[in-house]
Amino acid sequence: MALRSERLPVYWRIPMTGDMSSWRNAPKTRGDWTPRSAGSLAPGRRDDGPGGYTYLDYMTEVARAAEAAGFYGGLLPSFPETDDPWIASAAMARATTTFRFMIAFQPGFLDPVQTARMSATLQRLSHGRVVYNIITGGGGPQQHWWGDFVGHDDRYARTAEFLDVLKGVWSGAPFDYAGDFYQVTNGGLRGALAGLPVPDVYFSGSSDAAIDAASAHADYYLSWLEHPHDLERKFDRVRERTALLGREARFAVRAHVIARPTEEEAWREVRLGWERVRPDQIEMLRNRKAESVGSRRLAAYQPGVPTGYEDLIIAPNLWSGIALLGDFPTIGIVGSYEQVAERLDDLVRIGADALVLAGLPHLEEAYRVGEEVLPLFLGRAALDVEPPRVAASVAGAAR
C-alpha cells in the first residue's frame, strides 16, 4: 500500500450519535441512529433508515469526506449513548484507504491481552490504521454506569498497568507480569499477529495521576483546548515529567471549530446558537461538580452569570460557551478561515504536534474545514512527521 508524505496529523471527529445540522437546530436523523423502542426489530429484518441508508453509512460517509478533504484520521468517541467505536471502525476501515481510526476507550473495561489481540487483528484488517485514545474516566454517575467504582488515582494506576501489559504482550512471548490489577504468565501475541505495529497512544487527563501515567505511556498527550497560556503551562508540566523518564513528550489538542468566510459570519452562528440557550442550562453548567480535573479547569473559564455570548470570549477567536450549545468541549475556535488557521498555528507554536478538530454538521464541516482552513494552516505550520509504522511490518506479518 502506497504511503503519502505526512505532515502534522490533523484528525476529524466522527459522529457516534445523531448529527446536528447547526447549533440552532435539533439533531438530524441521518441513517438509522434514532433510538427505537425495545423489541422493535423483527427477526431477520434490517434496521434501515429511508432507502436502506443506515447510520453506519453516514459515519462512513463522514470518514470518506474527511479523508478526501485531507484529514489524517478521525476520532471515534465512546460514551454510554454511542455505538461501539471498535466495531464501527472495523466496518469503516473497509471503505477508506489512508484514514486512521482513533478509537476512544477506557482500559478498565477491557482485558489488556484481549485488547492487544483485537487491536492487532484490526491493524491487519486496516493495514496499520489503528490509533488509541486512552480515557480513564471522569468519575461520578457515568463511571458508575459502566459498573466501575474504582477511585480516581487508582483508575490511572490501573490504566498504566493495562498499557504495561498490552505493550508487553505485543512485544511477544514470553511475557510475565504481576501487578496490582493484572497478572500474566508466558503471554505474548503469536502467529500472524506477532510483529505488527503498536497503535499510537493519545492519552487524556489533567490530574497529577493522569500526567504520571501519560508520561510513561503516551505517544501524544491529548488535551481539550484551553487558553493558550494555561495550555502552555500544562504542556510544560507534562514535558518535565516525561523527561524524568528519559522520554520525549508530544502533544495534541482537541477543539471545536466554527469557521466561515468572514469573522462576522462565524460569530453570527454563535449568536444564533446562544439565542436558544436557556437560563437553566447556564446554571447547570456553572454548578456542575466534576471529579475530572480537566472538567474543573474548563469550568473555571465560566463567568458568574453571562449576559450575552460576548461574555464568554476568553481570547481572540476563543469562545468558552461551546458546551452550552451541545455535548461538546467547553472552548472552541470561532472566526474566518484565516483566523482559525492562525489560532491553529498558535497551538503549534506552544507545542501541539497533532490536532483533533470537530464541527457541525460533521459531514459538511469536514469539507469546509478541510478545503478552506487546512491548506492555510498546513501551508504555514506544516511539520514533517514520521510516516505511520505500516508498510513493511504489516505486510510482512500478514503473509
DRENDO-1510 file (C-alpha; in Angstrom, 1 decimal, always signed):
<recs>
REC; n; res; u; v; w
REC; 1; MET; +0.0; +0.0; +0.0 .
REC; 2; ALA; +1.5; +3.4; -1.0 .
REC; 3; LEU; +2.0; +5.9; +1.7 .
REC; 4; ARG; +1.6; +9.6; +1.4 .
REC; 5; SER; +4.2; +12.1; +2.7 .
REC; 6; GLU; +2.7; +13.1; +6.0 .
REC; 7; ARG; +2.7; +16.4; +7.8 .
REC; 8; LEU; +1.1; +17.5; +11.1 .
REC; 9; PRO; -1.6; +14.9; +11.9 .
REC; 10; VAL; -5.0; +16.6; +12.0 .
REC; 11; TYR; -8.0; +14.4; +12.9 .
REC; 12; TRP; -11.7; +15.0; +12.4 .
REC; 13; ARG; -14.3; +13.8; +14.9 .
REC; 14; ILE; -16.6; +11.1; +13.6 .
REC; 15; PRO; -20.2; +11.4; +14.9 .
REC; 16; MET; -21.1; +8.3; +17.0 .
REC; 17; THR; -24.6; +9.5; +17.8 .
REC; 18; GLY; -27.1; +11.6; +15.8 .
REC; 19; ASP; -25.7; +14.6; +14.0 .
REC; 20; MET; -26.9; +18.2; +14.2 .
REC; 21; SER; -27.4; +20.5; +11.1 .
REC; 22; SER; -26.2; +23.5; +13.1 .
REC; 23; TRP; -26.1; +25.0; +16.6 .
REC; 24; ARG; -29.6; +26.2; +16.3 .
REC; 25; ASN; -31.4; +23.1; +15.0 .
REC; 26; ALA; -32.4; +19.8; +16.6 .
REC; 27; PRO; -30.4; +16.6; +15.8 .
REC; 28; LYS; -31.0; +15.2; +12.4 .
REC; 29; THR; -31.7; +11.6; +11.7 .
REC; 30; ARG; -29.1; +10.5; +9.1 .
REC; 31; GLY; -29.4; +6.8; +8.6 .
REC; 32; ASP; -31.0; +4.8; +11.4 .
REC; 33; TRP; -29.3; +6.2; +14.6 .
REC; 34; THR; -32.6; +7.4; +16.1 .
REC; 35; PRO; -33.2; +5.1; +19.1 .
REC; 36; ARG; -36.1; +2.7; +18.7 .
REC; 37; SER; -38.3; +1.2; +21.3 .
REC; 38; ALA; -37.4; -2.2; +22.8 .
REC; 39; GLY; -38.4; -5.1; +20.7 .
REC; 40; SER; -38.9; -3.0; +17.6 .
REC; 41; LEU; -36.6; -5.2; +15.5 .
REC; 42; ALA; -38.5; -8.0; +14.0 .
REC; 43; PRO; -36.4; -11.2; +13.5 .
REC; 44; GLY; -34.5; -11.1; +10.2 .
REC; 45; ARG; -35.4; -7.5; +9.4 .
REC; 46; ARG; -32.7; -5.0; +8.6 .
REC; 47; ASP; -32.9; -1.8; +10.8 .
REC; 48; ASP; -32.6; +0.6; +7.9 .
REC; 49; GLY; -33.3; +4.2; +7.5 .
REC; 50; PRO; -35.0; +5.7; +4.5 .
REC; 51; GLY; -33.9; +3.8; +1.4 .
REC; 52; GLY; -31.8; +1.4; +3.3 .
REC; 53; TYR; -29.3; +4.1; +4.3 .
REC; 54; THR; -28.1; +3.2; +7.8 .
REC; 55; TYR; -26.3; +5.3; +10.4 .
REC; 56; LEU; -23.1; +3.3; +9.7 .
REC; 57; ASP; -23.4; +4.5; +6.1 .
REC; 58; TYR; -23.5; +8.1; +7.4 .
REC; 59; MET; -20.5; +7.6; +9.7 .
REC; 60; THR; -18.6; +6.1; +6.8 .
REC; 61; GLU; -19.6; +9.0; +4.6 .
REC; 62; VAL; -18.1; +11.4; +7.1 .
REC; 63; ALA; -14.9; +9.4; +7.3 .
REC; 64; ARG; -14.6; +9.3; +3.5 .
REC; 65; ALA; -15.3; +13.0; +3.3 .
REC; 66; ALA; -12.6; +13.8; +5.9 .
REC; 67; GLU; -10.2; +11.5; +4.1 .
REC; 68; ALA; -10.9; +13.3; +0.8 .
REC; 69; ALA; -10.6; +16.7; +2.5 .
REC; 70; GLY; -7.1; +16.0; +3.7 .
REC; 71; PHE; -7.6; +14.8; +7.3 .
REC; 72; TYR; -5.1; +12.3; +8.7 .
REC; 73; GLY; -7.8; +10.3; +10.5 .
REC; 74; GLY; -10.8; +10.5; +12.8 .
REC; 75; LEU; -11.6; +10.4; +16.5 .
REC; 76; LEU; -14.4; +7.9; +17.4 .
REC; 77; PRO; -15.7; +9.0; +20.9 .
REC; 78; SER; -17.1; +6.5; +23.4 .
REC; 79; PHE; -19.9; +7.3; +25.8 .
REC; 80; PRO; -22.8; +5.3; +27.2 .
REC; 81; GLU; -25.1; +6.6; +24.4 .
REC; 82; THR; -22.7; +5.9; +21.4 .
REC; 83; ASP; -22.2; +2.9; +19.2 .
REC; 84; ASP; -19.1; +0.9; +20.0 .
REC; 85; PRO; -16.1; +2.5; +18.2 .
REC; 86; TRP; -14.1; -0.8; +17.8 .
REC; 87; ILE; -16.9; -2.3; +15.8 .
REC; 88; ALA; -17.7; +0.8; +13.9 .
REC; 89; SER; -14.0; +1.4; +12.9 .
REC; 90; ALA; -13.7; -2.1; +11.6 .
REC; 91; ALA; -16.6; -1.5; +9.3 .
REC; 92; MET; -15.4; +1.9; +8.1 .
REC; 93; ALA; -11.8; +0.7; +7.5 .
REC; 94; ARG; -13.1; -1.3; +4.6 .
REC; 95; ALA; -14.5; +1.8; +2.9 .
REC; 96; THR; -11.4; +4.0; +3.4 .
REC; 97; THR; -7.7; +3.8; +2.3 .
REC; 98; THR; -5.4; +6.0; +4.4 .
REC; 99; PHE; -7.8; +7.3; +7.1 .
REC; 100; ARG; -6.7; +6.4; +10.6 .
REC; 101; PHE; -9.2; +5.5; +13.4 .
REC; 102; MET; -8.6; +7.0; +16.8 .
REC; 103; ILE; -10.6; +4.6; +19.0 .
REC; 104; ALA; -11.6; +6.1; +22.4 .
REC; 105; PHE; -11.9; +3.6; +25.2 .
REC; 106; GLN; -11.5; +3.2; +28.9 .
REC; 107; PRO; -8.9; +0.4; +29.6 .
REC; 108; GLY; -10.6; -0.6; +32.9 .
REC; 109; PHE; -13.5; -2.2; +30.9 .
REC; 110; LEU; -11.3; -4.5; +28.7 .
REC; 111; ASP; -8.7; -7.2; +29.3 .
REC; 112; PRO; -5.3; -6.0; +28.1 .
REC; 113; VAL; -4.4; -9.3; +26.5 .
REC; 114; GLN; -7.6; -9.5; +24.5 .
REC; 115; THR; -7.3; -5.8; +23.6 .
REC; 116; ALA; -3.8; -6.5; +22.2 .
REC; 117; ARG; -5.2; -9.4; +20.1 .
REC; 118; MET; -8.2; -7.4; +19.0 .
REC; 119; SER; -6.1; -4.4; +18.0 .
REC; 120; ALA; -3.6; -6.5; +16.2 .
REC; 121; THR; -6.4; -8.0; +14.1 .
REC; 122; LEU; -7.7; -4.6; +13.3 .
REC; 123; GLN; -4.2; -3.5; +12.4 .
REC; 124; ARG; -4.1; -6.3; +9.9 .
REC; 125; LEU; -7.5; -5.5; +8.5 .
REC; 126; SER; -6.8; -1.8; +8.1 .
REC; 127; HIS; -3.1; -2.0; +7.2 .
REC; 128; GLY; -1.9; -0.3; +10.3 .
REC; 129; ARG; -4.5; +2.5; +10.7 .
REC; 130; VAL; -5.5; +1.9; +14.4 .
REC; 131; VAL; -4.8; +4.7; +17.0 .
REC; 132; TYR; -5.7; +4.7; +20.7 .
REC; 133; ASN; -7.4; +7.5; +22.6 .
REC; 134; ILE; -6.9; +6.3; +26.2 .
REC; 135; ILE; -9.5; +7.8; +28.5 .
REC; 136; THR; -9.6; +6.9; +32.2 .
REC; 137; GLY; -13.0; +8.4; +33.0 .
REC; 138; GLY; -14.2; +11.4; +34.9 .
REC; 139; GLY; -15.9; +9.5; +37.8 .
REC; 140; GLY; -19.4; +10.0; +39.1 .
REC; 141; PRO; -22.6; +8.6; +37.7 .
REC; 142; GLN; -21.3; +8.0; +34.2 .
REC; 143; GLN; -18.4; +6.0; +35.6 .
REC; 144; HIS; -20.9; +4.0; +37.7 .
REC; 145; TRP; -23.0; +3.4; +34.6 .
REC; 146; TRP; -20.1; +1.2; +33.4 .
REC; 147; GLY; -20.0; -0.6; +36.6 .
REC; 148; ASP; -16.7; +1.0; +37.7 .
REC; 149; PHE; -16.4; +2.2; +41.2 .
REC; 150; VAL; -12.6; +2.4; +41.4 .
REC; 151; GLY; -11.3; +5.7; +42.8 .
REC; 152; HIS; -9.7; +8.5; +40.7 .
REC; 153; ASP; -6.0; +7.9; +41.2 .
REC; 154; ASP; -6.4; +4.1; +41.3 .
REC; 155; ARG; -8.1; +4.3; +37.9 .
REC; 156; TYR; -4.9; +5.9; +36.4 .
REC; 157; ALA; -2.7; +3.3; +38.2 .
REC; 158; ARG; -4.9; +0.6; +36.6 .
REC; 159; THR; -4.6; +2.3; +33.2 .
REC; 160; ALA; -0.8; +2.4; +33.5 .
REC; 161; GLU; -0.7; -1.3; +34.3 .
REC; 162; PHE; -3.1; -2.0; +31.4 .
REC; 163; LEU; -0.7; -0.4; +29.0 .
REC; 164; ASP; +2.3; -2.1; +30.6 .
REC; 165; VAL; +0.6; -5.4; +29.9 .
REC; 166; LEU; -0.7; -4.5; +26.4 .
REC; 167; LYS; +2.7; -3.4; +25.2 .
REC; 168; GLY; +4.4; -6.3; +26.9 .
REC; 169; VAL; +2.2; -8.8; +25.3 .
REC; 170; TRP; +2.6; -7.1; +22.0 .
REC; 171; SER; +6.4; -7.4; +22.2 .
REC; 172; GLY; +6.0; -11.2; +22.0 .
REC; 173; ALA; +6.3; -14.3; +24.2 .
REC; 174; PRO; +7.3; -15.0; +26.8 .
REC; 175; PHE; +5.9; -12.1; +28.8 .
REC; 176; ASP; +5.2; -12.3; +32.5 .
REC; 177; TYR; +3.6; -9.6; +34.7 .
REC; 178; ALA; +2.5; -9.3; +38.3 .
REC; 179; GLY; +0.7; -6.1; +39.2 .
REC; 180; ASP; -2.0; -4.9; +41.5 .
REC; 181; PHE; -4.6; -5.2; +38.8 .
REC; 182; TYR; -3.3; -7.6; +36.2 .
REC; 183; GLN; -1.2; -10.8; +36.2 .
REC; 184; VAL; +0.1; -12.6; +33.1 .
REC; 185; THR; +2.3; -15.7; +32.7 .
REC; 186; ASN; +4.0; -16.6; +29.5 .
REC; 187; GLY; +1.9; -14.1; +27.5 .
REC; 188; GLY; +2.6; -12.7; +24.1 .
REC; 189; LEU; +1.0; -12.3; +20.6 .
REC; 190; ARG; +1.8; -15.2; +18.4 .
REC; 191; GLY; +1.5; -16.3; +14.8 .
REC; 192; ALA; +0.3; -13.8; +12.2 .
REC; 193; LEU; -0.5; -11.2; +15.0 .
REC; 194; ALA; +3.2; -11.0; +16.2 .
REC; 195; GLY; +5.3; -8.2; +14.9 .
REC; 196; LEU; +2.5; -5.8; +13.9 .
REC; 197; PRO; +3.0; -2.1; +14.8 .
REC; 198; VAL; +1.6; -1.0; +18.2 .
REC; 199; PRO; -1.0; +1.8; +17.7 .
REC; 200; ASP; +0.0; +5.3; +18.7 .
REC; 201; VAL; -1.3; +6.2; +22.2 .
REC; 202; TYR; -3.2; +9.5; +22.7 .
REC; 203; PHE; -3.6; +9.9; +26.4 .
REC; 204; SER; -6.0; +12.3; +28.2 .
REC; 205; GLY; -6.1; +13.6; +31.7 .
REC; 206; SER; -5.1; +16.7; +33.6 .
REC; 207; SER; -4.5; +15.5; +37.2 .
REC; 208; ASP; -1.1; +14.6; +38.6 .
REC; 209; ALA; -2.0; +10.9; +38.5 .
REC; 210; ALA; -3.0; +11.2; +34.8 .
REC; 211; ILE; +0.2; +13.1; +33.9 .
REC; 212; ASP; +2.3; +10.4; +35.7 .
REC; 213; ALA; +0.6; +7.7; +33.6 .
REC; 214; ALA; +0.8; +9.7; +30.4 .
REC; 215; SER; +4.5; +10.4; +30.9 .
REC; 216; ALA; +5.2; +6.7; +30.9 .
REC; 217; HIS; +3.0; +5.7; +28.0 .
REC; 218; ALA; +1.7; +8.5; +25.8 .
REC; 219; ASP; +2.9; +9.0; +22.3 .
REC; 220; TYR; +0.7; +12.1; +22.3 .
REC; 221; TYR; -0.6; +13.8; +25.4 .
REC; 222; LEU; -4.1; +15.0; +24.4 .
REC; 223; SER; -5.8; +18.0; +26.0 .
REC; 224; TRP; -9.0; +19.9; +25.4 .
REC; 225; LEU; -8.5; +23.4; +24.1 .
REC; 226; GLU; -7.7; +25.9; +26.9 .
REC; 227; HIS; -6.5; +29.4; +27.0 .
REC; 228; PRO; -3.0; +29.3; +25.3 .
REC; 229; HIS; -1.2; +30.4; +28.4 .
REC; 230; ASP; -2.8; +27.7; +30.5 .
REC; 231; LEU; -2.2; +25.1; +27.8 .
REC; 232; GLU; +1.4; +26.0; +27.6 .
REC; 233; ARG; +1.9; +25.6; +31.3 .
REC; 234; LYS; +0.2; +22.2; +31.2 .
REC; 235; PHE; +2.4; +21.1; +28.4 .
REC; 236; ASP; +5.5; +22.2; +30.4 .
REC; 237; ARG; +4.3; +20.0; +33.3 .
REC; 238; VAL; +3.9; +17.0; +31.1 .
REC; 239; ARG; +7.2; +17.7; +29.3 .
REC; 240; GLU; +9.2; +17.9; +32.6 .
REC; 241; ARG; +7.6; +14.7; +34.0 .
REC; 242; THR; +8.2; +12.8; +30.8 .
REC; 243; ALA; +11.8; +13.9; +30.6 .
REC; 244; LEU; +12.4; +12.4; +34.0 .
REC; 245; LEU; +11.6; +9.0; +32.5 .
REC; 246; GLY; +14.0; +9.6; +29.6 .
REC; 247; ARG; +11.2; +10.1; +27.1 .
REC; 248; GLU; +10.2; +13.0; +24.8 .
REC; 249; ALA; +6.7; +14.4; +25.1 .
REC; 250; ARG; +4.5; +15.1; +22.1 .
REC; 251; PHE; +1.2; +17.0; +22.4 .
REC; 252; ALA; -2.3; +17.1; +20.8 .
REC; 253; VAL; -5.2; +19.5; +21.2 .
REC; 254; ARG; -8.9; +18.8; +20.7 .
REC; 255; ALA; -11.0; +21.8; +19.6 .
REC; 256; HIS; -14.4; +22.5; +18.1 .
REC; 257; VAL; -14.3; +24.9; +15.1 .
REC; 258; ILE; -16.8; +27.4; +13.7 .
REC; 259; ALA; -15.1; +28.7; +10.6 .
REC; 260; ARG; -16.8; +30.9; +8.0 .
REC; 261; PRO; -15.6; +33.1; +5.1 .
REC; 262; THR; -15.7; +36.2; +7.5 .
REC; 263; GLU; -15.4; +36.7; +11.2 .
REC; 264; GLU; -18.9; +38.3; +11.2 .
REC; 265; GLU; -20.5; +35.2; +9.7 .
REC; 266; ALA; -18.8; +32.9; +12.3 .
REC; 267; TRP; -19.9; +34.9; +15.3 .
REC; 268; ARG; -23.4; +35.1; +13.8 .
REC; 269; GLU; -23.5; +31.3; +14.1 .
REC; 270; VAL; -22.6; +31.6; +17.7 .
REC; 271; ARG; -25.2; +34.3; +18.3 .
REC; 272; LEU; -28.0; +32.3; +16.7 .
REC; 273; GLY; -27.0; +29.3; +18.9 .
REC; 274; TRP; -26.8; +31.5; +22.0 .
REC; 275; GLU; -30.4; +32.6; +21.4 .
REC; 276; ARG; -31.6; +29.1; +22.0 .
REC; 277; VAL; -29.7; +28.6; +25.3 .
REC; 278; ARG; -32.0; +28.5; +28.4 .
REC; 279; PRO; -31.1; +30.1; +31.8 .
REC; 280; ASP; -31.3; +26.6; +33.4 .
REC; 281; GLN; -28.6; +25.4; +31.0 .
REC; 282; ILE; -26.2; +28.1; +32.1 .
REC; 283; GLU; -27.0; +27.5; +35.8 .
REC; 284; MET; -26.4; +23.7; +35.3 .
REC; 285; LEU; -23.0; +24.3; +33.7 .
REC; 286; ARG; -22.0; +26.8; +36.4 .
REC; 287; ASN; -22.9; +24.4; +39.2 .
REC; 288; ARG; -21.6; +21.2; +37.6 .
REC; 289; LYS; -19.4; +19.3; +40.0 .
REC; 290; ALA; -16.9; +17.0; +38.4 .
REC; 291; GLU; -14.3; +14.6; +39.7 .
REC; 292; SER; -12.3; +15.2; +36.5 .
REC; 293; VAL; -9.6; +17.8; +36.9 .
REC; 294; GLY; -9.8; +18.7; +33.2 .
REC; 295; SER; -13.5; +19.4; +33.5 .
REC; 296; ARG; -12.9; +21.6; +36.6 .
REC; 297; ARG; -10.2; +23.5; +34.7 .
REC; 298; LEU; -12.6; +24.3; +31.9 .
REC; 299; ALA; -15.4; +25.2; +34.3 .
REC; 300; ALA; -13.1; +27.9; +35.7 .
REC; 301; TYR; -13.4; +29.9; +32.4 .
REC; 302; GLN; -17.1; +30.5; +33.0 .
REC; 303; PRO; -18.0; +33.9; +34.3 .
REC; 304; GLY; -20.6; +34.3; +37.1 .
REC; 305; VAL; -23.7; +34.9; +35.0 .
REC; 306; PRO; -23.1; +35.7; +31.4 .
REC; 307; THR; -25.5; +38.3; +30.0 .
REC; 308; GLY; -24.6; +37.6; +26.4 .
REC; 309; TYR; -22.3; +35.3; +24.3 .
REC; 310; GLU; -19.7; +38.1; +24.2 .
REC; 311; ASP; -19.1; +37.5; +27.9 .
REC; 312; LEU; -17.7; +34.0; +27.1 .
REC; 313; ILE; -14.9; +35.3; +24.7 .
REC; 314; ILE; -11.7; +34.5; +26.6 .
REC; 315; ALA; -9.1; +35.4; +23.9 .
REC; 316; PRO; -9.1; +36.4; +20.3 .
REC; 317; ASN; -11.4; +33.9; +18.4 .
REC; 318; LEU; -11.7; +31.6; +21.5 .
REC; 319; TRP; -15.2; +31.1; +22.9 .
REC; 320; SER; -15.9; +29.2; +26.1 .
REC; 321; GLY; -19.6; +28.6; +25.6 .
REC; 322; ILE; -19.4; +25.7; +23.2 .
REC; 323; ALA; -20.7; +23.2; +25.8 .
REC; 324; LEU; -23.9; +25.3; +26.1 .
REC; 325; LEU; -24.8; +24.5; +22.5 .
REC; 326; GLY; -24.4; +20.7; +22.7 .
REC; 327; ASP; -22.4; +17.9; +24.2 .
REC; 328; PHE; -19.0; +19.3; +23.3 .
REC; 329; PRO; -15.8; +20.6; +25.0 .
REC; 330; THR; -16.1; +24.0; +26.6 .
REC; 331; ILE; -13.8; +26.1; +24.4 .
REC; 332; GLY; -13.9; +26.4; +20.6 .
REC; 333; ILE; -12.3; +28.4; +17.9 .
REC; 334; VAL; -14.5; +31.0; +16.1 .
REC; 335; GLY; -13.5; +33.1; +13.2 .
REC; 336; SER; -12.8; +33.5; +9.5 .
REC; 337; TYR; -10.9; +30.8; +7.7 .
REC; 338; GLU; -7.7; +32.8; +8.0 .
REC; 339; GLN; -8.3; +33.5; +11.7 .
REC; 340; VAL; -9.0; +29.8; +12.6 .
REC; 341; ALA; -5.8; +28.9; +10.7 .
REC; 342; GLU; -3.9; +31.5; +12.8 .
REC; 343; ARG; -5.3; +30.1; +16.1 .
REC; 344; LEU; -4.2; +26.6; +15.0 .
REC; 345; ASP; -0.8; +28.0; +14.2 .
REC; 346; ASP; -0.7; +29.4; +17.8 .
REC; 347; LEU; -1.3; +25.9; +19.1 .
REC; 348; VAL; +1.6; +24.5; +17.1 .
REC; 349; ARG; +3.8; +27.3; +18.4 .
REC; 350; ILE; +3.1; +26.4; +22.0 .
REC; 351; GLY; +3.9; +22.7; +21.3 .
REC; 352; ALA; +1.0; +20.9; +19.6 .
REC; 353; ASP; +2.2; +18.1; +17.4 .
REC; 354; ALA; -1.3; +16.9; +16.4 .
REC; 355; LEU; -4.8; +18.3; +16.4 .
REC; 356; VAL; -8.3; +16.8; +16.7 .
REC; 357; LEU; -11.0; +19.1; +15.3 .
REC; 358; ALA; -14.8; +18.9; +15.0 .
REC; 359; GLY; -17.6; +20.9; +13.6 .
REC; 360; LEU; -21.4; +20.7; +12.9 .
REC; 361; PRO; -22.7; +19.1; +10.9 .
REC; 362; HIS; -19.8; +16.7; +10.7 .
REC; 363; LEU; -20.1; +15.9; +7.0 .
REC; 364; GLU; -20.4; +19.3; +5.6 .
REC; 365; GLU; -17.9; +20.9; +8.0 .
REC; 366; ALA; -15.3; +18.2; +7.2 .
REC; 367; TYR; -15.3; +19.5; +3.6 .
REC; 368; ARG; -15.4; +23.2; +4.7 .
REC; 369; VAL; -12.6; +22.9; +7.3 .
REC; 370; GLY; -10.6; +20.5; +5.2 .
REC; 371; GLU; -10.8; +22.6; +2.0 .
REC; 372; GLU; -10.8; +26.1; +3.4 .
REC; 373; VAL; -8.8; +26.0; +6.7 .
REC; 374; LEU; -6.3; +23.1; +6.5 .
REC; 375; PRO; -4.5; +24.5; +3.4 .
REC; 376; LEU; -3.9; +27.8; +5.1 .
REC; 377; PHE; -2.8; +26.2; +8.4 .
REC; 378; LEU; -0.7; +23.4; +6.9 .
REC; 379; GLY; +0.8; +25.8; +4.4 .
REC; 380; ARG; +2.3; +27.8; +7.3 .
REC; 381; ALA; +2.8; +25.4; +10.1 .
REC; 382; ALA; +3.4; +22.1; +8.3 .
REC; 383; LEU; +5.7; +19.8; +10.3 .
REC; 384; ASP; +7.5; +16.7; +8.9 .
REC; 385; VAL; +6.4; +13.7; +11.0 .
REC; 386; GLU; +7.4; +10.1; +10.8 .
REC; 387; PRO; +5.0; +8.2; +8.5 .
REC; 388; PRO; +2.8; +5.7; +10.2 .
REC; 389; ARG; +4.5; +2.4; +11.0 .
REC; 390; VAL; +2.6; +0.5; +8.5 .
REC; 391; ALA; +4.2; -0.7; +5.3 .
REC; 392; ALA; +6.9; -3.4; +6.0 .
REC; 393; SER; +5.7; -4.6; +9.4 .
REC; 394; VAL; +2.1; -5.0; +8.4 .
REC; 395; ALA; +2.8; -6.5; +5.0 .
REC; 396; GLY; +5.3; -9.0; +6.4 .
REC; 397; ALA; +3.1; -10.0; +9.3 .
REC; 398; ALA; +0.1; -10.5; +7.0 .
REC; 399; ARG; +1.9; -13.0; +4.8 .
</recs>
